[in-house]
Amino acid sequence: MQILKDSEAKLYTNFIYSIKTQITRETYLTNWKYYIKFLSVKTFRELIENKSQKIIESDIKENLV
C-alpha cells in the first residue's frame, strides 16, 4: 500500500485506535491488506470515493467466499 496522505493518515489513525486490543488491530490490518489487494485499491480515499457502501459490502462478501 502506498504512503498515506495526511488526511488519509488521520482517518486511519482515528479508526485503528478506536479498536481496543492490539491483537484485534493486527488481525484487522492483516485482513485489510488482503481486501485492498483483492480490489486492486492503493489508497483509502480511492476505495471510499469510487465505491458506494453497498458495493463495498458486496466486495467484502465476495472476498470472504
N, C-alpha and C positions, 0 to 999 in steps of 0.2 A: 504494500500500500504506500502511496506517495506521502510525503511530508504534509501534515495538515496545516492549512492556513490558520491564522489567529482565530477567526470566527469559528471555524470548524473545531479547532483545539478546545475552545471554551465549551462548545456543545458537548464534545466528547468527555471532557473533564467533569462537567456537571453531571452527565449521565453516569459515568463509571464510578464516581464517588458516591452516588446515590445507592449503589449496591453495597450491602452491609459487610459481607465477608470476602476475604481475599480469594478463597477457593472459588467462590461464585464469580468473581471478577475474571479470574483466569479462565474458567470454563466458558464464560460468555465471550471473552476475547478470542479464544480458540474457535468457537463456533462462528463468530462474526467473520473471522478471516476466511473460513470455508465458504460462508454465504456470499461475501463480496467477490470471491474468486469465481464461484458458481455463476454470478450475474455479470462478471467481467466489468465490475464497477471499480473505479480507482479512488473516488472521494465520497465522503458522506453527502456532501452537497449534490453531487451528481445523482446519487440514489434518491434523495428527497425531492429534488426539483424535477426529475424526469419520470417519476412514477407516482401514481396515486396510492393511497393507503391500501385499497382493495387489491391492486396489482402486487404490491409488496407482500401482502398476506398470502396471496396465491403463490408467489415465487417461493416464499418460505415453506409452504406446504409441499410444493413440488420438490424442493431441495431435501425435505425430510424423507421422502419416499424412497 
